[in-house]
Amino acid sequence: MYTGGNNNMLIPCSDENRALLQNSDECDKYDYLVSVACGVIGGLVDIFLVGVPKDSVIGKWTDEQVDNAVKTFARLNGWKPRAGNEDNVRSAIAALEKKFKVNYDQKHSGDVNQLFDMATKNHHMMSLAHSPDVIGLFFSILNQFTSTSSFIANGQLITVKTDTFELQGGNFIAKIFCGIANWFGHIMSDVAGSSGSRGNSGRGSGVVMPFYELFGFCKFGKFNVGKDKQDLATIATRAFQNGYDLRFGLATAVPVIITDLSIRLIWALRRHFQYGRPLKECIPTQKHADLRIMLLFGNGTLCVLDGIDAGIRSGGNFLTFFMRLNLIAWFRFVTLVLKEICIRVGIALPLQEYLESYKRINEALLFYLHELEKIDTERFRKETEEYNCIITVFREADTNEELNAMLLETFDRMGFQKPWQGDFEEHMSNKDATLIFE
């Protein structure tokens, strides 16, 4: 027990108080060991199975999965391959290219009047509307409505006029929907490379990872690439041309997912079986400080191994170093760090409290809605109509005698039992009479 204060108050060491003391969400040495071990496993997967584009074990698998997704999407949009051609991804891509045409699909410098250097290998990165993210969606809708194309070239945003392009749809909302569908369909036609680049069993140039196109604005730095020095934008563009696209981005996400899920699983199992917490308290969410720290350590370990491997194997060539970096892992690690900083300084906590409050309000509203659904509205309507009629009749009474007569008539009509028998005045004049309310 604990003795505190001048009043010598004793706080009993009950199970409830003990649980409060143990619910500090602080990591022990085993939590750190588990998080680092999971990070090492993810790092080894990244080093030996992810590697670099075009020479990646997992990358070959993700390429196949993207090809399968493209063929499935093409079938849903009317692709009917000839017999024996069902597995030809080039045919599926060609069908999608024909169905989802856009006005911003310029492929080389000649298509933009030599305003800037562009080739078929990098136009998916330079054209903002080809990006599979909110930036790409915005510029796709903008370009389709205004018959323009938007590019990032030489660190600047450049917009060029295109042939007139008219979206289908009878009103503005319908045209917006058509534009979004057209953007997504065109992305699917490019994600596995173009039909021409896949014709000779090549891999083709896909689309960039989400927000990768922003590297085009990074016209700074002088990094060694062989005997040359190039800026970050040029390095990122060359990496994309060498296969660092969305398909390889899916491969780099695998070790991150392995690290993250393994830490969450072990954390939940320890919390339930070792500490005896109920299952509802073992759901791995960011409100648990020890889990956040474990995820930060695990992803940090993965990034350290990734950086060491990239540094050793690059041999001083920054392009090779960049292509060996797991950008998804580094993005995940930076996100975890920033999120933890926000929580520590009190920025994220009030927001989380507001979100939890809104969840509770929503649950209460759903409960009341469920209760309201149980109400017999038709019966309520009939009862209120009867009462309204009675009130209307009462308002027409001019004297007390008329009002009393109306009340008695209403009692009889509605089947109410009166607490007296016979005439009311005679009943009340009898000193032995009683009023019986049922």
C-alpha positions in Angstrom: 0.0 0.0 0.0 1.0 3.6 -0.4 1.1 6.3 2.3 0.8 9.9 1.1 -0.1 13.4 2.2 -0.5 15.0 5.6 -3.7 13.1 6.2 -1.8 9.8 6.1 -4.3 8.4 3.6 -3.8 4.8 2.6 -4.4 3.6 -0.9 -5.0 -0.1 -1.0 -2.9 -2.1 -3.5 -5.9 -3.6 -5.3 -5.9 -5.4 -8.6 -7.3 -2.3 -10.2 -4.6 0.0 -8.9 -1.9 -2.6 -9.8 -3.3 -2.6 -13.4 -3.1 1.2 -13.5 0.5 1.1 -12.5 1.4 -1.6 -15.0 -0.4 0.2 -17.9 2.4 2.6 -18.7 3.1 1.2 -22.2 6.8 1.2 -21.7 9.1 -1.1 -23.7 11.2 -3.7 -21.9 14.4 -5.3 -23.2 12.5 -8.0 -24.9 10.4 -5.4 -26.9 13.6 -3.8 -28.1 15.1 -7.2 -29.0 12.0 -8.2 -30.9 11.7 -5.0 -32.8 15.4 -5.1 -33.9 15.1 -8.8 -34.8 12.1 -8.1 -37.0 14.0 -5.2 -38.6 16.9 -7.5 -39.3 14.6 -10.0 -41.0 13.1 -7.3 -43.1 16.6 -6.0 -43.9 17.8 -9.4 -45.0 14.8 -9.8 -47.3 15.5 -6.4 -48.7 19.1 -7.1 -49.4 18.9 -10.6 -50.8 15.4 -10.8 -52.3 14.6 -7.2 -53.4 18.0 -5.9 -54.5 17.7 -3.6 -57.6 15.2 -3.3 -60.5 15.4 -5.9 -63.3 17.5 -8.2 -61.0 15.1 -8.8 -58.1 13.6 -12.1 -57.0 10.6 -10.4 -55.4 10.5 -7.9 -58.3 9.9 -10.6 -60.8 7.0 -11.8 -58.8 5.5 -8.3 -58.5 5.9 -7.8 -62.2 3.9 -11.0 -62.8 1.2 -9.9 -60.4 0.9 -6.5 -62.1 0.6 -8.3 -65.5 -2.2 -10.4 -64.1 -4.0 -7.4 -62.8 -3.7 -5.6 -66.1 -5.1 -8.7 -68.0 -8.0 -9.0 -65.5 -8.8 -5.3 -65.8 -8.7 -5.6 -69.6 -11.1 -8.5 -69.5 -13.5 -6.5 -67.4 -13.4 -3.8 -70.1 -14.2 -6.0 -73.0 -10.8 -7.5 -74.0 -11.5 -10.8 -75.8 -8.1 -12.3 -76.8 -7.9 -14.9 -79.6 -7.5 -18.5 -78.7 -4.0 -19.2 -77.4 -3.5 -15.5 -76.8 -5.2 -15.3 -73.3 -1.9 -14.8 -71.5 -0.5 -12.1 -73.8 -0.2 -9.0 -71.7 0.8 -7.0 -74.7 -2.6 -7.7 -76.3 -4.3 -6.6 -73.0 -2.3 -3.4 -72.8 -3.1 -2.6 -76.5 -6.8 -3.0 -75.8 -6.6 -0.7 -72.8 -4.6 1.9 -74.7 -7.3 1.9 -77.4 -10.2 2.2 -74.9 -8.7 4.8 -72.6 -7.2 7.4 -74.8 -6.0 10.7 -73.4 -4.8 14.0 -74.8 -1.7 14.2 -72.5 0.1 11.1 -73.8 3.0 12.9 -75.6 5.9 10.4 -75.7 9.0 12.4 -76.9 10.4 15.9 -77.5 8.9 16.0 -81.0 5.4 15.8 -79.6 6.0 19.0 -77.6 7.7 21.0 -80.3 11.2 20.4 -78.8 10.4 22.6 -75.7 12.4 20.2 -73.5 14.1 16.8 -73.7 11.8 13.9 -73.3 11.9 10.2 -74.4 9.6 7.2 -74.3 11.5 5.9 -71.3 10.8 8.9 -69.0 7.6 10.5 -70.3 5.5 8.7 -67.7 7.6 10.4 -65.0 7.7 13.8 -66.6 3.9 13.9 -67.4 2.2 14.7 -64.1 -1.1 13.2 -65.2 0.5 9.7 -65.4 1.2 9.7 -61.6 -0.9 7.2 -59.6 -1.6 9.6 -56.8 -3.8 12.6 -56.0 -1.4 14.9 -58.0 -1.8 12.7 -61.0 -5.6 12.7 -60.7 -5.7 16.5 -60.3 -3.6 17.2 -63.4 -5.4 14.5 -65.4 -8.8 16.1 -64.8 -7.3 19.5 -65.5 -5.6 18.5 -68.7 -8.7 16.7 -70.0 -10.9 19.7 -69.3 -8.5 22.3 -70.7 -7.0 20.2 -73.6 -3.5 20.7 -72.1 -0.5 18.6 -70.9 1.5 19.3 -67.8 5.1 18.2 -67.4 8.0 18.6 -65.0 11.1 19.6 -67.0 14.3 21.2 -65.9 12.8 21.6 -62.4 9.9 23.6 -63.7 6.2 23.0 -64.3 5.5 23.3 -68.0 2.0 23.2 -69.6 1.5 22.8 -73.4 -1.6 23.0 -75.6 -2.9 19.8 -77.1 -5.6 18.8 -79.5 -9.1 19.5 -78.4 -10.3 16.8 -76.1 -13.9 16.4 -75.0 -15.0 14.3 -72.1 -18.2 12.3 -72.3 -21.1 13.1 -70.0 -24.2 15.2 -70.0 -23.3 17.4 -67.1 -20.2 18.6 -65.1 -20.4 15.8 -62.5 -20.7 13.1 -65.3 -17.7 14.6 -67.0 -15.7 14.5 -63.8 -16.6 10.9 -63.3 -15.6 10.1 -66.9 -12.3 11.9 -66.4 -11.5 9.9 -63.3 -12.4 6.6 -65.0 -10.3 7.7 -68.0 -7.3 8.5 -65.8 -7.4 5.2 -63.9 -7.9 3.2 -67.1 -4.9 4.9 -68.8 -2.8 4.3 -65.7 -3.7 0.6 -65.9 -2.6 0.6 -69.6 0.8 2.0 -68.7 1.5 0.4 -65.3 3.0 -2.7 -66.9 4.7 -0.8 -69.8 3.4 0.1 -73.2 2.3 -2.5 -75.8 5.2 -1.6 -78.0 7.8 -2.0 -75.2 6.4 -5.4 -74.2 6.4 -6.8 -77.7 10.0 -8.2 -77.6 9.6 -9.8 -74.2 10.9 -6.6 -72.6 9.8 -5.2 -69.2 8.8 -1.8 -70.5 8.6 1.5 -68.7 5.8 1.5 -66.2 4.5 4.4 -64.1 6.2 6.0 -61.1 5.5 5.3 -57.5 3.1 7.7 -55.8 4.7 11.2 -55.4 8.0 9.9 -57.0 7.4 12.5 -59.8 8.2 15.3 -57.3 11.9 14.3 -57.6 11.7 16.2 -60.9 11.7 19.5 -59.0 14.9 18.5 -57.1 17.4 20.2 -59.4 20.0 20.5 -56.8 23.1 18.6 -55.6 26.1 17.3 -57.4 26.4 13.5 -57.0 29.1 11.3 -58.5 27.8 9.0 -61.3 30.9 7.5 -62.9 33.0 10.4 -64.1 30.0 12.8 -64.1 28.2 14.8 -61.5 24.5 15.0 -61.7 21.7 16.5 -59.6 19.0 14.6 -57.7 16.3 15.1 -60.4 18.5 13.5 -63.0 19.5 10.6 -60.7 15.8 9.9 -60.0 14.9 10.1 -63.7 17.7 7.7 -64.6 16.6 5.3 -61.8 13.1 5.3 -63.2 14.4 4.6 -66.7 16.3 1.6 -65.3 13.2 0.1 -63.7 12.6 1.9 -60.4 8.8 2.2 -61.1 5.6 1.3 -59.3 6.1 -2.5 -59.9 9.5 -2.4 -58.2 8.0 -0.1 -55.5 5.6 -3.0 -54.7 8.7 -5.2 -54.3 10.3 -2.8 -51.9 7.2 -2.7 -49.8 7.4 -6.4 -49.0 10.2 -6.1 -46.3 8.5 -3.1 -44.8 5.2 -5.1 -44.5 7.1 -8.1 -43.0 8.8 -5.9 -40.4 5.6 -4.1 -39.5 3.3 -7.0 -39.3 5.7 -9.3 -37.4 6.2 -6.6 -34.7 2.5 -6.0 -34.4 1.8 -9.7 -34.1 4.5 -10.4 -31.5 3.4 -7.3 -29.5 -0.3 -8.5 -29.5 0.7 -12.1 -28.6 2.9 -11.0 -25.6 0.2 -8.6 -24.4 -2.5 -11.2 -24.4 -0.7 -14.4 -23.3 2.2 -13.0 -21.2 0.4 -10.1 -19.5 -3.2 -11.5 -19.7 -4.8 -8.5 -21.3 -8.2 -9.0 -22.9 -8.2 -9.3 -26.7 -9.8 -5.9 -27.2 -6.7 -4.3 -25.5 -4.4 -6.3 -27.8 -5.4 -4.6 -31.0 -2.2 -2.9 -32.3 -3.0 0.8 -32.7 -0.9 3.9 -32.5 -2.4 4.8 -29.1 0.1 2.3 -27.5 3.4 4.1 -26.9 5.4 0.8 -26.6 4.2 -0.4 -30.0 5.0 2.9 -31.6 8.6 2.7 -30.3 8.9 -0.9 -31.4 7.8 0.0 -34.9 10.2 2.9 -35.0 13.1 0.7 -33.9 12.2 -2.1 -36.3 11.9 0.2 -39.3 15.0 2.0 -38.3 17.0 -1.2 -38.2 15.6 -2.1 -41.7 16.7 1.3 -43.0 20.2 1.0 -41.4 20.8 -2.3 -43.1 19.4 -1.0 -46.4 21.6 2.1 -46.3 24.8 0.0 -45.4 24.1 -2.4 -48.2 23.5 0.4 -50.7 26.6 2.2 -49.7 28.8 -0.9 -49.9 27.5 -2.2 -53.2 27.3 1.2 -54.9 31.1 1.7 -55.0 30.7 5.5 -54.8 28.3 5.6 -57.7 25.2 7.6 -56.5 22.9 6.2 -59.2 23.6 2.7 -58.0 23.3 3.8 -54.4 19.9 5.4 -55.2 18.6 2.4 -57.0 19.5 0.1 -54.1 17.8 2.4 -51.5 14.4 1.1 -50.3 12.5 4.4 -50.6 9.3 2.9 -49.2 11.2 1.8 -46.0 12.8 5.2 -45.6 9.5 7.0 -46.2 7.9 4.7 -43.5 10.7 5.4 -41.1 10.5 9.2 -41.5 6.7 9.1 -41.1 7.0 7.2 -37.9 9.6 9.6 -36.5 7.5 12.7 -37.4 4.3 11.1 -36.0 6.1 10.3 -32.7 7.5 13.9 -32.5 4.0 15.2 -33.0 2.6 13.0 -30.2 5.5 13.9 -27.8 4.9 17.6 -28.2 1.2 17.3 -27.9 0.1 17.9 -31.4 -1.4 14.5 -32.3 -2.9 13.7 -28.9 -5.7 16.3 -29.0 -6.5 15.3 -32.5 -6.7 11.6 -31.5 -9.0 12.6 -28.6 -11.3 14.4 -30.9 -11.4 11.4 -33.2 -12.2 9.1 -30.3 -15.0 11.5 -29.2 -16.5 11.6 -32.7 -16.4 7.8 -32.7 -18.3 7.6 -29.5 -20.8 10.2 -30.7 -21.3 8.2 -33.9 -21.9 5.0 -31.9 -24.5 6.8 -29.7 -26.3 8.2 -32.8 -26.4 4.7 -34.3 -27.8 3.3 -31.1 -30.6 5.9 -31.0 -31.3 5.4 -34.7 -31.7 1.7 -34.1 -34.1 2.4 -31.2 -36.1 4.8 -33.4 -36.4 2.1 -36.0 -38.3 0.0 -33.4 -41.0 2.7 -33.0 -44.4 1.8 -34.6 -44.8 5.1 -36.5 -48.3 4.1 -37.9 -49.7 3.4 -34.4 -48.2 6.7 -33.2 -49.8 8.6 -36.0 -53.2 7.1 -35.3 -52.9 7.9 -31.6 -51.9 11.5 -32.2 -54.7 11.9 -34.6 -57.2 10.8 -32.0 -55.8 13.2 -29.4 -55.8 16.1 -31.8 -59.5 15.4 -32.6 -60.3 15.4 -28.9 -58.5 18.7 -28.3 -60.4 20.2 -31.2 -63.7 19.0 -29.7 -62.9 20.4 -26.3 -62.1 23.8 -27.7 -65.7 24.0 -29.0 -67.1 23.8 -25.4 -68.5 27.0 -24.2 -69.6 26.0 -20.6 -68.4 23.7 -17.9 -71.5 21.5 -18.4 -70.7 21.1 -22.1 -67.0 20.3 -21.3 -68.1 17.7 -18.7 -70.5 16.1 -21.1 -67.7 15.9 -23.8 -65.3 14.3 -21.3 -67.8 11.7 -20.3 -68.6 10.9 -23.9 -64.9 10.6 -24.7 -64.3 8.3 -21.8 -67.1 6.0 -23.0 -66.0 6.1 -26.6 -62.4 5.3 -25.8 -63.3 2.6 -23.3 -61.9 4.3 -20.2 -63.2 3.0 -16.8 -64.6 5.9 -14.7 -63.7 5.8 -11.0 -67.4 6.3 -10.0 -70.7 4.6 -10.9 -73.9 6.4 -12.1 -74.2 10.2 -11.8 -71.1 12.0 -10.6 -72.9 14.5 -8.3 -75.0 11.8 -6.7 -71.9 9.6 -6.2 -70.0 12.5 -4.6 -73.0 13.4 -2.3 -72.9 9.9 -0.8 -70.5 10.0 2.1 -69.9 6.3 1.9 -69.0 6.3 -1.8 -65.4 5.9 -2.9 -63.5 6.7 -6.1 -61.8 3.6 -7.6 -59.0 4.3 -10.1 -57.9 1.3 -12.2 
